[in-house]
Amino acid sequence: MQIPLQITVRDIAPSEALETHIREKAKKLDEFFEHVISCRVVVEMPHKHHHQGKEYNVRINLGVPGREIVVNRDRDEDVYVALRNAFDAAKRQLEDYVRQLRGDVKTHEPKQAAENND
C-alpha cells in the first residue's frame, strides 16, 4: 500500500488483538492485488437501545487506481465475524475490479436495429 493502513475504532475499547486482526486481513488484500493505494477500516458499535445486544458495524474504504471500493457491513454481534464478512466482501469486489482490468468481464453488445429484418 502506498498510504499506510488507517484503523479507526469508535465506541469500543481498543485492543491490540483487534488491531492485529485487521492488519492481517488488510495485508491479505494487499498481497492479492499489489496496486492497492490505501485502506481505511472503521469499526464501531453504534448506540442502540439496551434491550438489543451489542452490534458492530465495519466500513472499509479501499483505494485502487481509478476507483474506490467501499464496503459496509452492519449489525453483527461478534466484531470478528463483522470483520470477516466485511473483508470477504471487499475481496470479492477487488476480484471483480481485477477481472475488469484484465478484460475478463464480458460485456453484452447492444442489439442493433439492423438485426430486425422488417
Secondary structure, 3 states (H helix, E strand, C coil): CCCCCEEEEECCCCCHHHHHHHHHHHHHHHHHCCCCCEEEEEEECCCCCCCCCCCEEEEEEEEECCEEEEEEEEEECCHHHHHHHHHHHHHHHHHHHHHHHHCCCCCCCCCCHHHCCC
